[in-house]
Amino acid sequence: MCNLYNVTTTQRAIIEWSRAMRDVLGNLEPTVDIYPNYPAPVVRNAADGTRELTKLQWGMPTPPDRVKGKADYGTTNIRRPNFGHWRKWMNVENRCVVPATSFAEPSPTPGDKDPATGIQRNFWFALDESKPLFFFAGIWTPWHGIRRVKDGPQDYELYGFLTTEPNGVVKPIHEKAMPVILTTSEEVETWLTAPYEVAVKLQRPLPDKLTTIVPAPILVEDVAAPAKAPEQPSLF
């Protein structure tokens, strides 16, 4: 499951490609790594029907029977959109697209650690070596609940994105899944506007020829990765 991705692009590029009509994002850093529970740029169909670029928190509400303890740390990846818990958010009003330029999966080799950090090494994937912009096919929702016990119940706006079978490039690293990736304006438009029966056909692996293993992103500031929240299952 994808629990880390990078955005290295401009707001103008995101707006032009997604045809967002409103920008309430604020400033987008030149390059940023996104982890679960981080706020991140998302283009959504807002409640008033306007397509807007905004910032939401990564991790959709988890099915209640899968929540462990008092806090719901969120589910980042959705594999089964027809599952009852997810189906209510698959309509046009709750769809979104998530801009990215690369995503990471941890090395499957035990003990393959990054010598600089001492944590499991990541493999990074992009469309090609230049790391052009693409979008994950996502969903979003407002939510009231407990994300961290010490904070208590709060109001959030959350997002997650769909996964599918891995292609031939990703499978040797992560054999279970890869994100659903949109690479054209037409695909973005279909995901944001088409009936569910049409849009869900975009849940398919990216062609091997559009997937490349690339070096890890170089961040403007070398900020330590946040503490990892307990993983939630994504096989829904």
HELIX and SHEET records of a PDB file:
HELIX    1   1 GLN A   11  SER A   18  1                                   8    
HELIX    2   2 PRO A   64  ARG A   66  5                                   3    
HELIX    3   3 GLY A   84  ARG A   87  1                                   4    
HELIX    4   4 VAL A   92  ASN A   94  5                                   3    
HELIX    5   5 VAL A  149  ASP A  151  5                                   3    
HELIX    6   6 SER A  185  THR A  193  1                                   9    
HELIX    7   7 TYR A  196  ALA A  199  1                                   4    
HELIX    8   8 VAL A  200  LEU A  202  5                                   3    
HELIX    9   9 ASP A  208  LEU A  210  5                                   3    
SHEET    1   A 5 VAL A  32  ILE A  34  0                                        
SHEET    2   A 5 TYR A   5  VAL A   7 -1                                        
SHEET    3   A 5 SER A 102  PRO A 106 -1                                        
SHEET    4   A 5 ASN A 122  ALA A 126 -1                                        
SHEET    5   A 5 THR A 212  VAL A 214 -1                                        
SHEET    1   B 7 ARG A  22  ASP A  23  0                                        
SHEET    2   B 7 ARG A  51  TRP A  58  1                                        
SHEET    3   B 7 PRO A  39  ASN A  45 -1                                        
SHEET    4   B 7 ARG A  95  ALA A 100 -1                                        
SHEET    5   B 7 PHE A 134  ILE A 146 -1                                        
SHEET    6   B 7 PRO A 153  THR A 164 -1                                        
SHEET    7   B 7 ASN A  77  ILE A  78  1                                        
SHEET    1   C 6 ARG A  22  ASP A  23  0                                        
SHEET    2   C 6 ARG A  51  TRP A  58  1                                        
SHEET    3   C 6 PRO A  39  ASN A  45 -1                                        
SHEET    4   C 6 ARG A  95  ALA A 100 -1                                        
SHEET    5   C 6 PHE A 134  ILE A 146 -1                                        
SHEET    6   C 6 ILE A 181  LEU A 182 -1                                        
SHEET    1   D 7 ARG A  22  ASP A  23  0                                        
SHEET    2   D 7 ARG A  51  TRP A  58  1                                        
SHEET    3   D 7 PRO A  39  ASN A  45 -1                                        
SHEET    4   D 7 ARG A  95  ALA A 100 -1                                        
SHEET    5   D 7 PHE A 134  ILE A 146 -1                                        
SHEET    6   D 7 PRO A 153  THR A 164 -1                                        
SHEET    7   D 7 MET A 178  PRO A 179 -1                                        
END                                                                             
